[in-house]
């Protein structure tokens, strides 16, 4: 279809969505991987077991590659504030600008400065310096996530400002930073990063083991990834529930779209699957659990839940939010089942069945899928607002012609597709070359052996 026949605002949204979808893949890995590397380094310091250092050397390469692509994709994303969304900085730049500057000053410089020591400093600088560099990089990635989540949360639940001639001015930076949804979004994102990292480590380690790399570092990394996933997923479910309750309080239209609930009423069923029919304002072919949504959202089977008809003309598009939410939850449940089964096999039997090892390989990038689905729920669910109650998406858009946006969108997607394939290929190439090539027996419960 000729892009001139498409809405330029929709094209600009798709283009920004494509950029942020590609960009978020890499911070989702590095935020948690920095802390995993610190844990591994501390284990090496405590035990002087070279297997821990072998695991560190492999995973620090994964970190460096992910960090590099995250930086590059972040730069292209920032350009769009000026090209496609000039109204954003014009209206809320007094708040968004300083928050983005804090991210650069307190986080990015820290990561960039000490990453080189992490990569090349072992045995070139004192061990404590190398360990400290690892800590500072991990701290920097978390601070970067903190400031970005502060801004994103403020856009959903703005606080601590006043409008003067249509322009937002800060009145209370404490209220801006710790706005009503920030703690929930930050915790949810950090846990999502932890799960993404856990399944990435477990998947790459399982692949190495299936290919015959029987080094002890592979077993240690596999155990670490599986255990981390098994511990974090129930915590994420709890935090997700709290985040949902917070969203219900501040953005009820988004929750109504997530649940596919059209009428404000009690005894609302939990819709497992349906085809939302926005034209007739109902769900087709619905599979439901009676009273389920009321029980989850109100902790009362008869609890009254807001419906989409209460926000007619002012609610987000239903189908994308509805389906993305179910993808996120479905992947999360698969993570729960696989990580707990894997942890049981490793800790109880000291071995991983071959079929289960293949399942972990298949789930290597499952964290990406869940994270992207969650972000689509969050960001599409905010429409038609860019900053809730302050700035609509249409008000922030530029006058760039649809044809130009469509052309650059096609270029972005093509380049990102090539880079993503290259990234995944390089990761598995590093896994093929990494590790200790000499098999090392593992006593007792530390054995990891796919069962025939």
Steps between C-alpha positions, in 0.01 A plus 500: 500500500623848412594672825342824375162340565585429862463728798839668563437496877442125492812452288703715742371292790591178321846637422565600861359165611739318267793699633421453866415132446846440358673721757336352809625150417854587601456699825265222607805273491770734632305636800498160672807349334722761665394375843534137392858574393568660836365189678718275286805715565439493874465121487835484322657728761368280780585158350779570249320242287603571139165368377333814636747718311438304180129568541579869559715525187222357285216707643693827501524466120122462488472811716734705280321404179160577651623831642637610162174431316301665777702820465471511120126436496444752778661776296270448200199489731585834657509669158129436459413738781602778265388356169166331572399627845610864543194577711629270773799714592312822431234410756681287761868557421551686829445168674609242241826681414652499851396138562671387178805707592518334843499161326801599289693664784443239771476181297629495144837660576547257787432199279712623210795592723536169683383255232851489353646392835235227524586371154877528496615577854515156657867435590584850368368688803480391865221253559310739727504764225354252253231400749421864574473572127250218467297644788504852353384378160220299660402802710510721190262275305254506789521878533437530127187288538396709801501834317337367185228334708451822696427688178283224355303467824451875521353493150244246625430654841624862487549680831697790649445751217277781384397621156587855400369599157473133413862421599583271794726648769637304796375599844616198703781283366451248779140449387612479137762235567291296743175535309218255583593226253881525507577243775282237334633560149861503618463176696311334215769599248795398716342159559427468128868567433598238757278240335623591152859460618424175684348327198768638269774351720311172545425471128853570381644268764258220404598544136869480586441187705295330228783572255741314726662785697523327838705765678411566861444867420211397275339303783544788746349749256211267421422449867522875561262582213241238595509590870475872429198444277330271753546756780400811306190384314272468806623839622419645159147356517447670836643833381295473180185467707590810703583686179163402357318633805693827472410523131134437582509796737668744262426367149176301519441515122826310443397225742158477334674443166736244654204305639273550199231628736238721334249572775568645846363228728572244766562126464719567196636180344866447418520478122760239412454550127265693275490709186419855613237654273548873544237589241222319686671547837503138610725193498452223246580133571587577862641236735450626854542415867198631696579787741873464426574863405310636800688265729842598360440875471280557804587191704124449518301273261223761492736799467398771252751545216492799259392421143608643167157651429565740786788645294349479150711706263770546764636150547795328327458262207373184665635210293877580521485556876278195557720259300834640618396456862420133439831444324685649798308288751531186287876532467527572872313180585724303263803650677356397835440140394834454322719666764342312788521168316862574408587598856342180630700284260827676578471513877321170560652275233818686406425474130292665231302283258598555140146600402498762776836632382352551153205679660738746667671561166160571345427745785834683473335824388163450671573800721504719191154384398352560845669840535385622159146380564499679835628821346233486229235465770648797685558736210206419270282492809583865568343619174368748403732671751874546472506659846181402679262792531763747374602423142338279236697312239343708223601826671865391517529377140690685229385588147743259329324346197382140524711395202822612666413332828404180318829493308715547810286247687570237233873579522499473880322165494737358238812614688369383836409162354854451369655618830277273705590194294867593522478551877340161563747331265796658679364394840482136395841531333643628828331212679655256253848641559466587868559302815753251616552237227628246752226296668504534876316257728258654745451332834163434656215743439701729270485249216306614198447230242222477244342159543484284194 
